[in-house]
Amino acid sequence: MDYRNIITIEPGKRSGQPCIRGLRMTVRDVLEYLAGGMSEDEILDDFPDLTREDIRACLAFAADRERRLALLPQYEITV
């Protein structure tokens, strides 16, 4: 899924966190609701401005971020 038209980052909104379509709802908010056990239907009922595509965009954004982190060189910290 191409989330780039759905997930927006604006420096003056929510401290530059990735948001959904310029709304004040962040990707992290949606991911935390899902991780907390809320279903897509429950999220959509509680936040009528969101769509299923918005929720999937959040998941795609998070998966892409994880993929990018996996490509970074891993450093071992020694004390």
MDTraj code that builds the backbone (N, CA, C; nanometers):
import mdtraj as md
import numpy as np

residues = "MET ASP TYR ARG ASN ILE ILE THR ILE GLU PRO GLY LYS ARG SER GLY GLN PRO CYS ILE ARG GLY LEU ARG MET THR VAL ARG ASP VAL LEU GLU TYR LEU ALA GLY GLY MET SER GLU ASP GLU ILE LEU ASP ASP PHE PRO ASP LEU THR ARG GLU ASP ILE ARG ALA CYS LEU ALA PHE ALA ALA ASP ARG GLU ARG ARG LEU ALA LEU LEU PRO GLN TYR GLU ILE THR VAL".split()
xyz = np.array([
    [0.0841, -0.1183, 0.0000],
    [0.0000, 0.0000, 0.0000],
    [0.0880, 0.1238, 0.0000],
    [0.0497, 0.2222, -0.0796],
    [0.1216, 0.3489, -0.0824],
    [0.0552, 0.4431, 0.0186],
    [0.1162, 0.4557, 0.1334],
    [0.0594, 0.5357, 0.2427],
    [0.0951, 0.6834, 0.2315],
    [0.1786, 0.7209, 0.1352],
    [0.2319, 0.8579, 0.1303],
    [0.1262, 0.9652, 0.1096],
    [0.0124, 0.9304, 0.0529],
    [-0.0950, 1.0288, 0.0376],
    [-0.1865, 1.0349, 0.1587],
    [-0.1662, 0.9446, 0.2524],
    [-0.2518, 0.9386, 0.3716],
    [-0.1758, 0.9841, 0.4959],
    [-0.0544, 0.9381, 0.5130],
    [0.0259, 0.9732, 0.6303],
    [0.1014, 1.1026, 0.6002],
    [0.0791, 1.2031, 0.6838],
    [0.1421, 1.3339, 0.6638],
    [0.2274, 1.3696, 0.7846],
    [0.3318, 1.4457, 0.7585],
    [0.4177, 1.4946, 0.8661],
    [0.4300, 1.6445, 0.8500],
    [0.3786, 1.7174, 0.9500],
    [0.3832, 1.8627, 0.9492],
    [0.4511, 1.9081, 1.0782],
    [0.5585, 1.9868, 1.0667],
    [0.6344, 2.0266, 1.1859],
    [0.5482, 2.0915, 1.2957],
    [0.4465, 2.1677, 1.2609],
    [0.3665, 2.2370, 1.3610],
    [0.2476, 2.1594, 1.4140],
    [0.2291, 2.0368, 1.3679],
    [0.1142, 1.9577, 1.4112],
    [0.1615, 1.8348, 1.4865],
    [0.1154, 1.8216, 1.6094],
    [0.1499, 1.7077, 1.6960],
    [0.3016, 1.6867, 1.7017],
    [0.3745, 1.7968, 1.7098],
    [0.5210, 1.7952, 1.7227],
    [0.5902, 1.7208, 1.6088],
    [0.5308, 1.7241, 1.4907],
    [0.5926, 1.6613, 1.3750],
    [0.5748, 1.5116, 1.3661],
    [0.4873, 1.4561, 1.4502],
    [0.4624, 1.3124, 1.4443],
    [0.3825, 1.2794, 1.3178],
    [0.3993, 1.1598, 1.2630],
    [0.3206, 1.1195, 1.1467],
    [0.1719, 1.1147, 1.1828],
    [0.0912, 1.1874, 1.1060],
    [-0.0530, 1.1959, 1.1282],
    [-0.1291, 1.1399, 1.0085],
    [-0.2569, 1.1226, 1.0265],
    [-0.3426, 1.0700, 0.9213],
    [-0.4133, 1.1863, 0.8516],
    [-0.3845, 1.2016, 0.7228],
    [-0.4484, 1.3021, 0.6366],
    [-0.4513, 1.4422, 0.6975],
    [-0.3482, 1.4808, 0.7677],
    [-0.3429, 1.6144, 0.8254],
    [-0.4291, 1.6320, 0.9492],
    [-0.4968, 1.5252, 0.9919],
    [-0.5762, 1.5315, 1.1150],
    [-0.4811, 1.5290, 1.2346],
    [-0.5355, 1.5450, 1.3516],
    [-0.4528, 1.5407, 1.4721],
    [-0.4366, 1.3982, 1.5255],
    [-0.4891, 1.3006, 1.4538],
    [-0.4752, 1.1596, 1.4906],
    [-0.3421, 1.1093, 1.4356],
    [-0.2581, 1.0565, 1.5254],
    [-0.1259, 1.0099, 1.4815],
    [-0.1276, 0.8609, 1.4491],
    [-0.0262, 0.8217, 1.3751],
    [-0.0055, 0.6791, 1.3462],
    [0.0101, 0.6043, 1.4781],
    [0.0855, 0.6618, 1.5706],
    [0.1067, 0.5971, 1.7005],
    [-0.0252, 0.5752, 1.7737],
    [-0.1151, 0.6740, 1.7691],
    [-0.2460, 0.6579, 1.8336],
    [-0.3158, 0.5324, 1.7811],
    [-0.3228, 0.5202, 1.6495],
    [-0.3926, 0.4067, 1.5886],
    [-0.3238, 0.2754, 1.6241],
    [-0.1919, 0.2732, 1.6173],
    [-0.1192, 0.1506, 1.6507],
    [-0.1403, 0.1114, 1.7965],
    [-0.1442, 0.2090, 1.8846],
    [-0.1675, 0.1796, 2.0272],
    [-0.3084, 0.1265, 2.0497],
    [-0.4067, 0.1807, 1.9785],
    [-0.5433, 0.1282, 1.9914],
    [-0.5486, -0.0173, 1.9455],
    [-0.4854, -0.0465, 1.8321],
    [-0.4834, -0.1841, 1.7825],
    [-0.4091, -0.2756, 1.8788],
    [-0.2940, -0.2313, 1.9284],
    [-0.2155, -0.3115, 2.0220],
    [-0.2906, -0.3333, 2.1529],
    [-0.3745, -0.2376, 2.1888],
    [-0.4530, -0.2485, 2.3114],
    [-0.5740, -0.3392, 2.2974],
    [-0.5968, -0.3909, 2.1760],
    [-0.7056, -0.4859, 2.1578],
    [-0.8283, -0.4314, 2.0870],
    [-0.8274, -0.3035, 2.0499],
    [-0.9425, -0.2497, 1.9775],
    [-0.9449, -0.3079, 1.8367],
    [-1.0637, -0.3361, 1.7890],
    [-1.0787, -0.3838, 1.6519],
    [-1.0865, -0.2629, 1.5582],
    [-1.0701, -0.2887, 1.4293],
    [-1.0855, -0.1803, 1.3321],
    [-1.2233, -0.1168, 1.3451],
    [-1.3258, -0.2001, 1.3600],
    [-1.4623, -0.1481, 1.3719],
    [-1.4779, -0.0574, 1.4936],
    [-1.4181, -0.0956, 1.6057],
    [-1.4264, -0.0123, 1.7262],
    [-1.3563, 0.1220, 1.7047],
    [-1.2414, 0.1192, 1.6403],
    [-1.1694, 0.2438, 1.6133],
    [-1.2530, 0.3331, 1.5221],
    [-1.3093, 0.2745, 1.4180],
    [-1.3904, 0.3521, 1.3237],
    [-1.5158, 0.4070, 1.3895],
    [-1.5740, 0.3320, 1.4825],
    [-1.6915, 0.3815, 1.5562],
    [-1.6542, 0.4996, 1.6455],
    [-1.5379, 0.4911, 1.7105],
    [-1.4942, 0.5966, 1.8018],
    [-1.4422, 0.7204, 1.7285],
    [-1.3890, 0.7008, 1.6086],
    [-1.3294, 0.8112, 1.5319],
    [-1.3867, 0.8100, 1.3904],
    [-1.5041, 0.8684, 1.3721],
    [-1.5730, 0.8611, 1.2425],
    [-1.4993, 0.9302, 1.1273],
    [-1.4002, 1.0127, 1.1567],
    [-1.3223, 1.0754, 1.0493],
    [-1.2243, 0.9783, 0.9849],
    [-1.1978, 0.8645, 1.0503],
    [-1.1034, 0.7659, 0.9980],
    [-1.1727, 0.6663, 0.9063],
    [-1.0932, 0.6064, 0.8187],
    [-1.1423, 0.5015, 0.7294],
    [-1.0569, 0.3760, 0.7480],
    [-1.1038, 0.2652, 0.6948],
    [-1.0244, 0.1421, 0.6991],
    [-0.8919, 0.1621, 0.6259],
    [-0.8962, 0.2372, 0.5174],
    [-0.7738, 0.2652, 0.4430],
    [-0.6744, 0.3425, 0.5297],
    [-0.7228, 0.4333, 0.6145],
    [-0.6351, 0.5060, 0.7065],
    [-0.5645, 0.4105, 0.8020],
    [-0.6395, 0.3145, 0.8551],
    [-0.5823, 0.2179, 0.9487],
    [-0.4778, 0.1320, 0.8782],
    [-0.5084, 0.0887, 0.7576],
    [-0.4113, 0.0088, 0.6819],
    [-0.2880, 0.0903, 0.6471],
    [-0.3070, 0.2187, 0.6204],
    [-0.1926, 0.3064, 0.5920],
    [-0.1016, 0.3166, 0.7141],
    [-0.1603, 0.3214, 0.8336],
    [-0.0801, 0.3245, 0.9567],
    [0.0032, 0.1980, 0.9701],
    [-0.0580, 0.0846, 0.9413],
    [0.0140, -0.0423, 0.9490],
    [0.1242, -0.0491, 0.8432],
    [0.0960, -0.0023, 0.7234],
    [0.1968, -0.0027, 0.6171],
    [0.3119, 0.0910, 0.6517],
    [0.2797, 0.2071, 0.7097],
    [0.3831, 0.3015, 0.7506],
    [0.4735, 0.2391, 0.8563],
    [0.4128, 0.1732, 0.9549],
    [0.4905, 0.1098, 1.0620],
    [0.5766, -0.0037, 1.0069],
    [0.5219, -0.0830, 0.9161],
    [0.5989, -0.1932, 0.8572],
    [0.7162, -0.1382, 0.7763],
    [0.6929, -0.0306, 0.7024],
    [0.8005, 0.0301, 0.6235],
    [0.9091, 0.0857, 0.7146],
    [0.8686, 0.1470, 0.8240],
    [0.9669, 0.2003, 0.9193],
    [1.0515, 0.0869, 0.9778],
    [0.9882, -0.0236, 1.0113],
    [1.0616, -0.1395, 1.0638],
    [1.1588, -0.1946, 0.9602],
    [1.1144, -0.2001, 0.8350],
    [1.2007, -0.2470, 0.7269],
    [1.3234, -0.1579, 0.7135],
    [1.3023, -0.0279, 0.7226],
    [1.4140, 0.0667, 0.7119],
    [1.5102, 0.0527, 0.8304],
    [1.4571, 0.0313, 0.9493],
    [1.5427, 0.0129, 1.0663],
    [1.6283, -0.1125, 1.0528],
    [1.5730, -0.2157, 0.9927],
    [1.6469, -0.3410, 0.9763],
    [1.7656, -0.3233, 0.8826],
    [1.7615, -0.2232, 0.7980],
    [1.8703, -0.1996, 0.7026],
    [1.9849, -0.1187, 0.7630],
    [1.9603, -0.0554, 0.8782],
    [2.0648, 0.0233, 0.9426],
    [2.1708, -0.0690, 1.0010],
    [2.2974, -0.0272, 0.9981],
    [2.4013, -0.1109, 1.0588],
    [2.3769, -0.1264, 1.2090],
    [2.3969, -0.2446, 1.2578],
    [2.3768, -0.2727, 1.3995],
    [2.5111, -0.2583, 1.4728],
    [2.5109, -0.1826, 1.5783],
    [2.6314, -0.1617, 1.6574],
    [2.6136, -0.2269, 1.7921],
    [2.7178, -0.2918, 1.8361],
    [2.7147, -0.3517, 1.9687],
    [2.7722, -0.2518, 2.0671],
    [2.7007, -0.2292, 2.1745],
    [2.7448, -0.1349, 2.2774],
    [2.8183, -0.2135, 2.3841],
    [2.9423, -0.1735, 2.4114],
    [3.0182, -0.2379, 2.5180],
    [3.0455, -0.1366, 2.6279],
    [3.0442, -0.1844, 2.7488],
    [3.0665, -0.0976, 2.8641],
    [3.1953, -0.1340, 2.9314],
])
top = md.Topology()
chain = top.add_chain()
for i, resn in enumerate(residues, 1):
    res = top.add_residue(resn, chain, resSeq=i)
    for name in ("N", "CA", "C"):
        top.add_atom(name, md.element.get_by_symbol(name[0]), res)
traj = md.Trajectory(xyz[None], top)
